């Protein structure tokens, strides 16, 4: 899939450094760079190892990696169908407004349909009005009444013992 201004493609192992760079750029954008501990070795193992935990689609323009979408499958017991969960979507600020974000989401929606997923979901920071507006324009709706919970760090270690 592509246009005269950019192309989309599945990531390859050689792309890991560019993906890590984009992840770090996303952490800065989300005002949490100190919480980003992206490890290239682990990312490569999780994207391309024996057990693939996630997949990445890259956006390129003139040979430069300018955006990405990292996603994985979840499962809906109520639909008894897999779902596609978008963990990260990011386009470098200098390349926004070219349709890259919409192309990435359209690509994932096509994958979800082809893979017979019942839904596609993601989270967005409540302060990120540009993203919220973008998602609403595409037809996405917020899941009112649902609250995201996270178990991590010492609390996860404690419970997991």
C-alpha positions as CSV (number, residue, x, y, z in Angstrom):
1,X,0.0,0.0,0.0
2,X,1.4,3.4,-0.7
3,X,1.0,6.8,-2.3
4,X,3.4,9.1,-4.1
5,X,4.4,10.6,-0.8
6,X,4.8,7.6,1.4
7,X,4.6,3.8,1.6
8,X,3.6,1.3,4.2
9,X,5.2,-2.1,4.8
10,X,5.6,-4.8,7.4
11,X,8.6,-4.3,9.6
12,X,11.7,-6.6,9.3
13,X,14.4,-7.4,11.9
14,X,16.7,-4.7,10.4
15,X,14.1,-2.1,11.3
16,X,14.3,-2.6,15.0
17,X,16.6,0.5,15.6
18,X,14.2,2.7,13.7
19,X,11.2,1.3,15.6
20,X,12.9,1.9,18.9
21,X,13.7,5.5,17.9
22,X,10.0,6.0,17.0
23,X,8.9,4.5,20.4
24,X,11.2,6.9,22.1
25,X,9.8,9.8,20.1
26,X,6.3,8.7,21.1
27,X,7.3,8.7,24.8
28,X,8.5,12.3,24.4
29,X,5.3,13.3,22.7
30,X,3.3,11.6,25.5
31,X,5.4,13.5,28.1
32,X,6.8,10.3,29.6
33,X,10.3,9.9,28.2
34,X,11.6,8.7,31.6
35,X,9.2,5.8,31.6
36,X,10.4,4.5,28.2
37,X,12.8,1.6,28.5
38,X,12.6,0.1,25.0
39,X,15.2,-2.6,24.6
40,X,16.1,-3.3,21.0
41,X,17.1,-7.0,21.8
42,X,13.8,-7.7,23.5
43,X,11.8,-5.9,20.8
44,X,13.5,-7.9,18.1
45,X,12.8,-11.2,20.0
46,X,9.2,-10.2,20.6
47,X,8.5,-9.1,17.0
48,X,10.5,-11.7,15.1
49,X,11.3,-14.6,17.5
50,X,9.8,-18.0,17.8
51,X,6.8,-16.5,19.6
52,X,5.7,-13.3,18.1
53,X,3.9,-11.1,20.6
54,X,3.3,-8.1,18.3
55,X,3.5,-6.9,14.7
56,X,4.6,-3.6,13.3
57,X,3.7,-1.7,10.1
58,X,6.1,1.1,9.1
59,X,5.4,4.2,7.1
60,X,8.3,5.4,4.9
61,X,8.8,8.6,2.9
62,X,11.9,9.0,0.6
63,X,13.6,6.1,2.4
64,X,13.1,7.5,5.9
65,X,10.9,5.7,8.5
66,X,8.4,8.4,9.6
67,X,5.7,6.5,11.4
68,X,4.6,3.1,12.8
69,X,1.8,1.1,14.2
70,X,2.5,-1.7,16.7
71,X,-0.4,-4.1,17.3
72,X,-1.3,-7.5,18.5
73,X,-4.3,-9.7,18.8
74,X,-6.6,-10.0,21.8
75,X,-9.8,-11.9,22.2
76,X,-13.4,-11.1,22.8
77,X,-15.3,-13.9,24.7
78,X,-18.6,-12.1,24.0
79,X,-18.0,-12.1,20.2
80,X,-16.0,-15.3,20.3
81,X,-13.7,-13.7,17.8
82,X,-10.2,-12.3,17.9
83,X,-9.7,-8.5,18.1
84,X,-6.8,-6.3,17.0
85,X,-5.3,-4.1,19.7
86,X,-3.3,-1.1,18.6
87,X,-0.7,-0.5,21.2
88,X,1.1,2.4,19.5
89,X,0.5,4.7,16.6
90,X,2.9,7.5,15.9
91,X,3.9,9.7,13.0
92,X,6.8,12.1,13.3
93,X,5.5,15.7,13.7
94,X,7.1,16.9,10.5
95,X,5.2,14.3,8.5
96,X,1.7,14.8,10.0
97,X,-1.1,16.0,7.7
98,X,0.0,13.8,4.8
99,X,-2.5,11.0,5.6
100,X,0.0,8.6,7.1
101,X,-1.9,8.1,10.4
102,X,-5.1,7.4,8.5
103,X,-3.3,5.1,6.1
104,X,-1.8,3.1,9.0
105,X,-5.2,2.8,10.7
106,X,-6.9,1.8,7.4
107,X,-4.2,-0.8,6.8
108,X,-4.8,-2.3,10.3
109,X,-8.6,-2.2,9.8
110,X,-8.1,-4.2,6.6
111,X,-6.0,-6.7,8.4
112,X,-8.6,-7.0,11.1
113,X,-11.3,-7.6,8.6
114,X,-9.1,-10.1,6.7
115,X,-8.3,-11.9,9.9
116,X,-12.0,-12.0,10.9
117,X,-11.5,-9.8,14.0
118,X,-14.7,-8.6,15.7
119,X,-13.2,-5.2,16.7
120,X,-10.2,-3.0,16.8
121,X,-9.3,-1.1,20.0
122,X,-6.8,1.2,21.5
123,X,-6.3,3.7,24.3
124,X,-5.6,7.4,24.0
125,X,-4.5,9.8,26.6
126,X,-7.4,12.1,27.7
127,X,-5.3,15.2,27.0
128,X,-4.5,14.2,23.5
129,X,-7.3,16.2,21.8
130,X,-5.7,16.1,18.3
131,X,-5.7,12.3,18.4
132,X,-9.1,12.1,19.9
133,X,-10.5,14.3,17.1
134,X,-8.7,12.3,14.5
135,X,-10.1,9.0,15.8
136,X,-13.6,10.3,16.0
137,X,-13.4,11.6,12.4
138,X,-12.6,8.0,11.4
139,X,-15.7,6.7,13.2
140,X,-14.1,5.4,16.4
141,X,-16.1,5.9,19.6
142,X,-14.8,6.1,23.2
143,X,-15.8,3.3,25.5
144,X,-17.6,5.3,28.2
145,X,-17.9,3.5,31.5
146,X,-14.7,1.5,31.1
147,X,-11.6,2.3,33.1
148,X,-8.1,1.0,32.2
149,X,-6.3,-0.7,35.0
150,X,-2.6,-1.6,35.1
151,X,-0.6,-3.9,37.2
152,X,3.1,-3.4,36.8
153,X,6.5,-3.2,38.6
154,X,6.5,-4.3,42.3
155,X,2.8,-4.8,42.4
156,X,2.9,-7.2,39.5
157,X,5.9,-9.0,41.0
158,X,4.2,-9.3,44.3
159,X,1.0,-10.8,42.8
160,X,2.9,-13.0,40.5
161,X,4.9,-14.8,43.1
